[in-house]
Amino acid sequence: MKVQSLKEELSTNTYPGRGIVIGRSEDGKKAVTAYFIMGRSENSRNRVFKEEGEGIRTEAFDPSKLEDPSLIIYAPVRVLGNDTIVTNGDQTDTIYDGMKAGKTFEQSLRIRRFEPDGPNFTPRISGLMHVENGEYDYTMSILKSDDGREEGDNRFTFSYENPQAGIGRFIHTYISDGNPLPSFEGEPTKVDISGDIDEFTNLVWSNLNEDNKISLFVRFIDIETGTYETRIINKLQ
């Protein structure tokens, strides 16, 4: 698979929706992830990322404007031992609880489906980063409707062992803007990862559509030590 420019993937799509990038830093020393959210409605745009323990949670920037919280308030990132879970919904908790009980990432997601927001039926996208004893691998998943049918489920899991330096995978909820919104298709896009955490954060944030972007989370995990650095940007401050 050809490596695509992450900058171009972001800058040429006005509405990828919510997106997860996971990969390895250019110097090979860090496990890298980014999670961003976008929104078109006032309810979706009224959000910020807040740190919660070793992860983050979405919160309403103005609680008085919060309407339906069911699909927009959740913990996108949680940490369980050597595993960092990143998702676009409350399936973060499903994965966390399942793995804590001894299930695998994929087994934990078996009880979940795409989001019940017809006619879009937004896919649930999830990622798992495992860093232990100087080794690193990651897994990504998408749960989506079968051609927009509410009664049809398609489940895909992608695993990446010993990932290359400077390379990542990018999965997002929608191919582009539309009505209904067209779901992501195919394997996560192979993209370049460059720079340190601040350069990478700036690249992602500055190339997301200015009108639709809401918040961005970036984490670099040292593969040897497990220590990490985090950056959070919220459009509403």
N, C-alpha and C positions, 0 to 999 in steps of 0.2 A: 504494500500500500504506500502510495506517495505521501510524503510529509507535506502538509498544508501549512500555510502561514496563519498562526492564531490571530494575528492582527487583522488579516483580510477576512477570515471567517467571522470575526466579530463586527468589523466595520462595514461589511457589505450586507449585513442582515439587520433590518430595523427591529425585528422582534423574534429572537430565538427563545424568548420566554425565560425559563430558569435553566441554568447551565452548570455543569460540573466539568472541571478539567483536573486530571490526575496524571502525574508523570514524575520525571526525575530531572533535577536541576542540571544546568549546563556543565557544571564541574563534577557531576556525578555523586556529590556528597549529601544531597538533600532529597527527601521525598516531598513532592510538591502537590498541593491541591488548591483549587479556587472554586468558589461557589458564588454565583450571582443570581439576583432576582430582578425581574422587570415587571411592569404592570401597565395596564391601559385604563383601568377603572380607578375612581377616587379611593375605593376601599383597598385595592391592591397597592396603590401608590402611598398610602398612609402607613408606611412601615419602616422600621429600622432594625439593624442587627445589634443585639446586646450580648456581651459575654456572659456565659452561665457555666460555672465550673471550668472544665477544660474545653468546653464547646461554646456554642452560641444558641440564641433563641431569637425569633422574630417577635417584635412588639409593635403595637400601634403607636405611631408618633403622636397623634392626637386622639386619645381614647374616646373623646366625645363624637368623633367621626367614624368610629369602628362600627361596621354593619355585621356581616356574617364572618365570624372568626374561624370557621371550621376548616377551611383550606388554606388560610394565610398565616395563622399563628401556630408555630410549631418549633421544634428544635432541629435545625438543619445539620448540626454537627454535635456528635457525642464521642467520648473516648472510653474504650473498654480495654484496660491493660495496654497491650501493644497494638491495638487496633483503633483506627480512627474511622468513624462512620460519617459519611456525608450524603445527604439526600435532599430531595425537594419537597418533603412532607413529613407527616407524623409516622411514616414507616421507619424513620430513624429509631424511634422507640421500639418498634416491632423487631428490628434487627438487633438492637442492644439487648432486649429481653430474651430473644431467642438464642443468641450466642452465649449469653450468660447462663442459659439453661442447658447448653451443650449442643445446640443446633448449629449448622453451618449458615453462612450468609444466605445462600440460595434457599435452604430449607426454611429459614425464618421468613422469607418473603413469599412463601407459598400460600400464606393465608391472606395476602393482600392483592388488590387489583388496581387498575388505573383509577383516576379520580372521578367521582360521580358528578361531573360538571357538564353533562351533555348540552349541546351536541359536540363540544370539544373533546370530552373524555381525555383530559390531559394525562399523558404518561407519567408514571412514577419512575423517576430516575434515581439510582443509588450507587454509591461507591464505598469500597472498603480498602483501606491502606493498612498493610501489616508490616511493621518494622521491628525486627528482633535480631539481636546478636550480629549486627552489621549487615543483615540481609533485608531485602525489601521486595515485596510483590503487592499487586493490587488487583481488585476485581470490580467490575462495573455491571450494572443491571438496568434493564428497562422493562417495565410492565405496561403494555399498551393494548388498546382495543384492536380487534381484527377488522380493519377497514372501516372504522367508525361505528361498528356494531356494539351495542351495549351488552349483548349476550356472548360476545366472543373475546377471549383473552389470549394474547400472545406474550410469551415470557422469554426473555433473552438474557443470558449471562456471559460475560466476557472476562477472561482471566489473563493477566499479564505477569509473567515471572521474570525476575532479573531484568527489569526494564532498562532501556538504553538511556545514557546521559543526554540531556537536551531534547528528549522526546516525551510527549504526553498523548493522552487521548481525551477527546472533547465530546461530550454528549449533552444534548439540550432537549427541551420538551417539544419545540415546534420547528418545522423546516423554515418557516417564515411567517409573516403576518398573514391574516386571512380571516374569513368568516364562513364556516367554522375554521378554527386554527388547525392547520395540517400537522400531524404528529411526526416527530423525528423518525427517519427510516435508516436501516442498515447498521453496520458496525460503527462504534464510536470513531470519530474522525481523528486520524493521526496528525498531530500538530507539533510545531516547534516550541520549546520552552527555553527562554533566554534570560540572562541577567540575574541579579540578586533579588531578594524578596521585594525591595522597593521598586526596582525597575520593572519587575514582572507585574506587580500590583498596578503600577501606573499604566502599563501596556494594556492590561485588561480593561481597567476602568475608563481610560481615555478613548477606547475604541467601541465601547457599548453605546448604543443610540442615546443621545442626550435627553430626549423627551421621555423615553420609556425606562431607563435604568433607575434602579431604586437603591440597592445595597450590594456590597461585595465583601467576601471573606477570603483571605489568602493565608495559607499556612505552609511553612517550610520546616520539615522535620529532619534533624540530623540523623542519618542512617546509622552512624556508629554509636551515638550516645542516647538517642531517643528524645533529646531536648528539642524544643521547637520555638519558632517565632511566628507571630500572628499579626496580620494587618486587617483592619475593618474600615470600610468607607461607607458612609450613609449619605445619600443625597440630601435628606432632611436632617439638619443638625440642631 
